[in-house]
Amino acid sequence: MERPALTPRQARRIRIALSAVVMLAVAVALVVRLRSAPSVLTVGFYGLALILSGTAIVLSRRGRTRVATAVLGLGFVLVVFGEWLLGAPGSP
């Protein structure tokens, strides 16, 4: 049974909601990381991820949902790379 394709409006709303959830998760992770190990790099990586999430919201509102998804994915990769680069809290 095939699912009908999303309308452009539905696609925009889904990307906006997804971007907002990612933005909230990044903000919470930023606060947690800053409490455990304050660092300029932490603020930089998570701040950039927040900016990319906001950019994905704006792109979605303008109908560029595929580009928004790519930007959101880039933000996710950035946070994962930042976590790897910064290492686990409490490690030397």
C-alpha positions as CSV (number, residue, x, y, z in Angstrom):
1,M,0.0,0.0,0.0
2,E,1.6,3.2,-1.1
3,R,1.5,6.3,1.0
4,P,0.5,9.5,-0.8
5,A,3.2,12.1,-1.3
6,L,3.4,15.0,1.0
7,T,2.0,18.3,-0.2
8,P,4.5,21.2,-0.3
9,R,2.9,22.8,2.7
10,Q,3.1,19.5,4.7
11,A,6.8,19.1,3.8
12,R,7.5,22.6,4.9
13,R,5.7,22.1,8.2
14,I,7.5,18.8,8.9
15,R,10.9,20.3,8.2
16,I,10.2,23.4,10.3
17,A,9.0,21.1,13.2
18,L,12.1,18.8,12.8
19,S,14.4,21.8,12.7
20,A,12.9,23.3,15.8
21,V,13.2,20.0,17.7
22,V,16.8,19.7,16.6
23,M,17.5,23.3,17.7
24,L,16.0,22.6,21.1
25,A,18.0,19.4,21.5
26,V,21.2,21.2,20.6
27,A,20.5,24.0,23.0
28,V,19.9,21.4,25.8
29,A,23.1,19.6,24.9
30,L,25.0,22.9,24.9
31,V,23.8,23.7,28.4
32,V,24.8,20.2,29.6
33,R,28.2,20.4,28.0
34,L,28.9,23.9,29.4
35,R,28.0,22.7,32.9
36,S,30.4,19.8,32.7
37,A,33.3,21.4,30.8
38,P,33.0,25.1,29.8
39,S,35.0,25.7,26.6
40,V,35.0,28.2,23.7
41,L,35.1,25.3,21.3
42,T,31.9,23.9,22.8
43,V,30.1,27.2,22.4
44,G,31.5,27.5,18.9
45,F,30.4,24.0,17.7
46,Y,27.0,24.1,19.3
47,G,26.5,27.7,18.4
48,L,27.1,26.9,14.7
49,A,24.7,24.0,15.0
50,L,22.1,26.3,16.4
51,I,22.7,28.7,13.5
52,L,22.4,25.9,11.0
53,S,19.1,24.7,12.6
54,G,17.7,28.2,12.4
55,T,18.8,28.4,8.8
56,A,17.0,25.2,8.1
57,I,13.8,26.7,9.5
58,V,14.1,29.8,7.3
59,L,14.8,27.7,4.2
60,S,11.8,25.5,5.0
61,R,9.6,28.5,5.3
62,R,10.7,29.6,1.9
63,G,10.0,26.2,0.3
64,R,13.5,24.9,0.1
65,T,12.9,21.8,2.0
66,R,15.6,19.6,0.4
67,V,18.2,22.2,1.0
68,A,16.9,22.6,4.6
69,T,17.3,18.9,5.2
70,A,20.8,19.0,3.9
71,V,21.6,22.0,6.2
72,L,20.0,20.2,9.1
73,G,22.1,17.1,8.4
74,L,25.2,19.2,8.2
75,G,24.4,20.7,11.7
76,F,24.0,17.1,13.1
77,V,27.3,16.0,11.6
78,L,28.9,19.2,13.0
79,V,27.8,18.4,16.6
80,V,28.9,14.8,16.3
81,F,32.3,15.9,15.0
82,G,32.5,18.5,17.7
83,E,31.8,15.9,20.4
84,W,34.4,13.6,18.9
85,L,36.9,16.5,18.7
86,L,36.2,17.7,22.2
87,G,36.2,14.2,23.7
88,A,34.2,12.9,26.5
89,P,33.8,15.0,29.7
90,G,36.4,14.3,32.2
91,S,38.9,12.7,29.8
92,P,42.5,14.0,29.6
